[in-house]
Amino acid sequence: MDLVRLSEDVEQISRGYARRFGIERSSAWFLLKLQEEIGEL
């Protein structure tokens, strides 16, 4: 598993998610979102 690639993929997905639902993203939000996605793996 390539964590850099996974991180980039999550960044792209979370950007679209935030735009769609009007969420203001921060570095803390991104870190928590990344942790959530890794937990689902």
Steps between C-alpha positions, in 0.01 A plus 500: 500500500636840404401749771597800289264387224227425753542844655475667159187302414335591829593867446330501161188327629475717811534816288195397297309392811567833673399696190178301461392537864640846573760384754791727583808281497797548727817299558338346809189404299715339231700303756184369664351413160818312406487311830137409434577366154799298621282356775255377238777307327 
